[in-house]
């Protein structure tokens, strides 16, 4: 039996898990860190906090088991770090994927007619979510940054790249195809950095990392004297796709973490959908590129965190289950889940969140139920679009921290009127990183069996959930118009 280290670097925490060849967890460690909100719609992190949390979690698990065959890394995507090639120090805090500060620049590019070109080359929409406009903002707003970049003295990376640069023995400046495909600078048809897009965003090519397949050799992790081959790197949502065994055309998963990300494997076909869903690289494994369609929802688990930490409605995320009405009855309360704008299919940076319909009769249970329903309804928005394109959804594989809440899972199944399948271990991103490292090490995944739990939709509730969804959708559309 071989052991593999999985580094799961998320938006608000880093986690290290050692799995054996049967994908059974041997030991794990998790450390949270803070995000910063210096202005409306701005979200930042300290890259040093990220590196330190990765180092500490890896160090913790290696104290229990140090015989490791290889390491896989999965990470929050789009979050942007620019650092000095000479010192390794960032020239500005990391700009997190949720950050909306560049929406005016995106609007300017749209008015100039660049959106179609960008979409055709990258499969993405022109939105602050992605890395390119974040890089440009740093180059334009940090003193001396543009000059340093033009001299070749600055490097860019998403979080995976910065971890590899800081913690690999070789100081490699690498990324993988999935993270590269989330930058607005990577051509998913040619599978390389696109000179025309780099010129459009005024970003020197010398800043960009070398792009490798997910199962390539990314260098040697060096922590506490331990040397471990990094045999896999993959963005978190693609990692969940792999973790849920979505290797075939039409296989679909939805991850409920800080945000919610629904992804369906379209194999070797990059399918374009005009209603605001993204075409992206699913992975490149064993020399084969698979594409995916993705629906990205900004606010999911962070809504529950807000209800807990800011509104003080409950003391733990698990406790929220006690307040949730499983039949979806929210006493006519609606919630607009837009702390940092709305993602797919709306892509609106200006709108902000709020409750609607509050009366003296409104209870905490009503507000919590409405908040959870908004997450289910956003998922239904995306699945409805997919079905228009004849992408059949017989069941949905779900994972992420929120699906530990069984009432939420049943509510989601009833909203979608689809069967939900939840793995026993919901940490699919970490499992996906482990699988990629196993593939990179030449190990087979064929004989691994995992336990799953199913949630069947209640057909008797179909009409009531459909009615609530339509009322919520009207509320969202009215809010967008206003």
QUIVEN-V159132 format. One record per helix or strand. SS is the DSSP state (2 for helix, 1 for strand). FROM is the first residue (numbers start at 1). LEN is the number of residues. If there is no record, write none. Layout:
{{SS:FROM:LEN} {SS:FROM:LEN}}
This chain:
{{1:3:7} {1:13:8} {1:25:8} {1:36:1} {1:44:2} {2:47:16} {1:70:6} {1:80:5} {1:90:1} {1:94:2} {2:103:9} {2:115:8} {2:131:11} {2:145:6} {1:154:4} {2:159:9} {1:168:1} {1:174:3} {2:177:4} {1:186:2} {1:192:2} {2:195:6} {2:205:3} {1:210:3} {1:220:4} {1:226:10} {2:236:8} {1:252:5} {1:260:8} {1:278:8} {1:288:10} {2:301:9} {2:318:6} {1:334:3} {1:342:1} {1:348:1} {1:354:3} {2:364:25} {1:395:5} {2:401:4} {2:406:11} {1:419:5} {2:428:13} {1:452:4} {2:459:23}}
